[in-house]
Amino acid sequence: MNNPDTFRRSLDYIQRKTIDILDKVTKEDIKKIIQSFFKANRVFVYGAGRSGLVAKAFAIRLVHLGFQTFVIGETIGAPVKKGDLVFIVSGSGETIPAVMTAEIAKKLGAKLVVVTGERNSRIIKFADIAIVLAADCTEKERKQFAPLGTLFEASAWILLDGIIAELMKNKKENEESMRSRHATLELP
């Protein structure tokens, strides 16, 4: 082994950069996002690749909170309509299916929240609310300790779990009430 502490250095780097990224998210934007959930008829989430996995994890927690939630592109779904909330996670903000989903959602009259890593991406022009999770870092460090979209995806996951905590508080939910909506086949 060439550098046995790469693992620890990577964890330290990811944690430090994630804190830097999330510190830029404003309370006002979070407040607007929370309000949009309570105004929405239903919630739809979308993301591709690893961003899609983050979006799906968010959708699961929304179901646990009692929101009628669908993942766009899954076999069980519903059509997006006016009054629905569409939440898209896209690191680049340029992925063609994500941009097309945003455009269609807006044409259908849905409210659109976008979480992206790029301030000047095409997807932002469709957003009612855009959260930009951009990392200021040297390419060398990022490539070595957090390749490709790692910083965006880690930051998005934490951001969305923070939104879940805020929604829990606003809905007066707790782990027990959420557990009652948790899909499980475990025996008591």
C-alpha positions in Angstrom: 0.0 0.0 0.0 1.3 3.2 -1.2 -0.7 5.6 1.0 -2.5 3.8 3.8 -4.2 6.9 5.1 -6.1 7.8 1.8 -9.3 6.4 3.3 -9.2 8.7 6.3 -8.0 11.7 4.2 -10.9 11.1 1.8 -13.5 11.0 4.7 -12.0 14.2 6.2 -12.1 15.9 2.8 -15.7 14.8 2.0 -16.9 15.9 5.4 -15.2 19.3 5.2 -16.4 20.1 1.7 -19.9 18.9 2.4 -20.1 21.3 5.3 -18.8 24.2 3.1 -21.4 23.3 0.4 -24.4 23.1 2.7 -23.5 26.3 4.6 -24.4 28.2 1.4 -28.0 26.9 1.5 -30.3 29.7 2.8 -33.0 29.5 5.4 -35.3 31.3 3.0 -34.9 28.7 0.3 -35.6 25.9 2.8 -38.7 27.8 4.1 -40.0 28.1 0.5 -39.3 24.4 -0.1 -41.2 23.4 3.1 -44.1 25.6 2.2 -44.3 24.0 -1.3 -44.8 20.6 0.2 -47.8 21.7 2.1 -49.3 23.4 -0.9 -48.8 20.5 -3.2 -51.4 17.9 -4.1 -48.8 15.2 -4.7 -45.0 15.0 -4.8 -42.9 13.6 -7.7 -39.1 13.1 -7.6 -36.6 12.5 -10.3 -32.9 12.0 -10.8 -30.7 9.9 -13.0 -27.7 7.7 -12.0 -26.4 8.3 -8.5 -28.5 11.5 -8.2 -31.5 9.3 -8.9 -30.6 7.0 -6.0 -30.4 10.1 -3.7 -33.8 11.2 -5.1 -35.3 7.8 -4.5 -34.1 7.7 -0.9 -35.8 11.1 -0.4 -39.0 9.8 -1.9 -39.0 6.9 0.6 -38.7 9.3 3.5 -41.5 11.5 2.1 -43.8 8.4 2.0 -42.8 7.7 5.6 -44.0 11.2 6.4 -47.4 10.6 4.7 -46.9 12.5 1.5 -48.3 10.9 -1.6 -45.0 10.5 -3.5 -44.0 9.0 -6.8 -40.7 8.5 -8.5 -40.8 9.6 -12.1 -39.9 6.8 -14.5 -40.8 4.0 -12.2 -43.5 1.5 -13.3 -46.0 2.5 -10.6 -46.7 6.2 -11.0 -49.3 8.8 -11.8 -49.4 11.7 -14.2 -48.0 15.0 -13.0 -50.7 17.6 -12.9 -51.1 21.3 -12.0 -50.8 21.7 -8.3 -48.2 18.9 -7.9 -44.6 19.4 -6.7 -41.8 18.0 -8.8 -38.4 17.7 -7.1 -35.4 17.0 -9.4 -31.9 16.1 -8.3 -29.3 16.6 -11.0 -25.6 17.2 -10.4 -24.8 18.7 -13.8 -28.3 20.2 -14.4 -27.7 19.2 -18.0 -28.7 15.6 -18.1 -31.2 15.4 -21.0 -33.9 13.4 -19.2 -33.7 15.7 -16.1 -34.0 18.9 -18.2 -36.8 17.4 -20.3 -38.6 16.4 -17.1 -38.3 19.9 -15.7 -39.6 21.5 -18.9 -42.6 19.2 -19.1 -43.4 19.6 -15.4 -43.4 23.4 -15.8 -45.7 23.1 -18.9 -48.1 21.0 -16.9 -48.3 23.6 -14.2 -46.4 21.8 -11.4 -44.2 23.6 -9.0 -40.5 22.7 -9.6 -37.7 22.4 -7.1 -34.3 21.7 -8.5 -31.2 20.6 -6.6 -28.1 20.9 -8.8 -24.4 21.4 -8.6 -24.2 23.9 -11.4 -25.3 27.6 -11.1 -25.6 28.1 -14.9 -27.2 24.8 -15.9 -30.1 24.6 -18.3 -32.4 23.0 -15.6 -32.3 26.1 -13.4 -34.3 28.2 -15.9 -37.3 26.0 -15.3 -37.1 26.0 -11.5 -39.4 27.8 -9.1 -36.8 27.1 -6.4 -33.2 26.1 -7.2 -30.7 24.9 -4.6 -27.1 25.0 -5.9 -24.7 22.7 -4.2 -21.5 23.8 -5.7 -18.1 22.8 -4.4 -15.2 25.2 -4.4 -12.2 22.9 -4.4 -9.0 22.1 -6.3 -9.5 19.6 -9.0 -6.5 17.5 -7.8 -8.0 17.0 -4.3 -11.5 16.4 -5.6 -10.3 13.9 -8.1 -8.2 12.0 -5.5 -10.6 12.0 -2.6 -14.1 12.5 -4.0 -14.2 11.6 -7.7 -16.9 12.6 -10.2 -20.1 13.7 -8.4 -19.4 12.5 -4.9 -19.4 15.9 -3.3 -22.7 16.8 -4.9 -24.4 13.5 -4.1 -23.2 13.4 -0.5 -24.3 17.0 0.0 -27.7 16.4 -1.7 -28.4 13.4 0.5 -27.7 15.4 3.7 -29.7 18.4 2.4 -32.7 16.2 1.7 -32.5 14.5 5.1 -32.4 17.9 6.7 -35.5 18.8 4.7 -37.1 15.6 6.0 -36.3 16.7 9.6 -37.9 20.1 9.0 -41.0 18.5 7.4 -41.3 16.2 10.4 -41.3 19.2 12.8 -43.9 21.0 10.7 -46.2 18.0 10.3 -45.7 17.2 14.0 -44.5 13.7 13.0 -41.9 11.5 14.9 -40.2 8.2 14.3 -43.1 6.3 15.7 -45.7 7.8 13.4 -43.3 7.4 10.5 -42.6 3.8 11.4 -46.3 3.1 10.9 -45.8 3.9 7.2 -42.6 2.1 6.9 -42.8 -0.8 4.5 -41.5 -3.9 6.2 -42.0 -7.6 6.3 -40.3 -8.0 9.7 -42.1 -10.0 12.4 -42.9 -8.1 15.6 
